[in-house]
Amino acid sequence: MSAEIRVWEPVGSDDYEYHHVESVTGYHGVAMTPLGSPERAMAAAKDEARGVGWWVINGDEKFKVHNVKVSAHGPARVHSATKPPFGEWREVTA
């Protein structure tokens, strides 16, 4: 059973970097490879090694999250089961 995804936003200044690492198979990731195929297994292993997905970065610290929504009208919102371990974050309703 997976953890519930929550939405977090930074309290105060948003001086964090948000970085997305794309799958070796492109935008749609391993879902574009045949189910159960060696290609899918290889792509998934490469993606895992590369750290595919969204990351919140604070200097030398990195925290992997489910998704990031950046807005020109407010702070970025991070979708994750837990808040990033650095800085101050508050849970918000999506």
N, C-alpha and C positions, 0 to 999 in steps of 0.2 A: 504494500500500500504506500502510495507516495504522499509526501507532506503537502499541506495546503499552501498554495501560493498566495502571498500577501503583497500589498503595495506599500512601498516605503518612499519617503522623500527626505532630503537632507534638511536639518534645522539650521538656520543661519545661511552662511555663504555656501554656494555650490561650487567648490573649487576642485571637484573630482573630474577625472577623465572617464569617458565611456567608450569602450572599444569592442568592436565585433569582429570575431575571427570567422571567416566563411569556410564552409565545407569544401573538401577537395573535389566534390562532385558538383559544386556550384550552389546557386541560391537555394534550391529545394533540398539539398543535402542527400543523405543516403536513401531517402524515399524515392528517388528517381532511378535506383538500381533494382534489378529483379529480386523479389523476396526470396530469401534462402540461398541466394547465389554467392559464389566466392567473391565476386566483385563487391557485393554489399558488405560482406564481412571485412574485406580489405579496406573499403572506404570508411567503415565505422571505426576500425582500428586506427587508421591514419588520422581521422577526425579527433578521436580521443587523445592521441599523442600530441596533436596540434593545439588542443584546448579550444575546440570550436564552440562558439556561442558568445554571449555577452559577458563583459567583464567591467567592473567598477575598479578604477585604479586611483590609488592615493600614494603618490611617490613610488616607493618600492613595494608597496602592498597591493595585492590583487585579490578580488573577490568575484567568483563566478555567480551570475544571476540568470534567471529564466528569460527576462526581457528588460529593455529599457525604453521608456517613452520620454523623449526630449521635447520641450515646449519653449517657444519664444516668449510665452506669456507667464511663465512660472518655473519653478524648479523641476528638474528631471525627476521622473518617477521610476523606481526600480521594482521589478516584480521578482520576488524571491520568498522562499519559505522562512528565512530569517533575515534580520537586518544586517547590513555590512558591519564587520567587526571594528571598523574605525570611524571616528567622527560621531556626530549625534544625528540620529534618524528617527522619524516618527511614522507610525502606521497611518495610512489614509485610506479612504474608501475610493475605489476605482471610479 
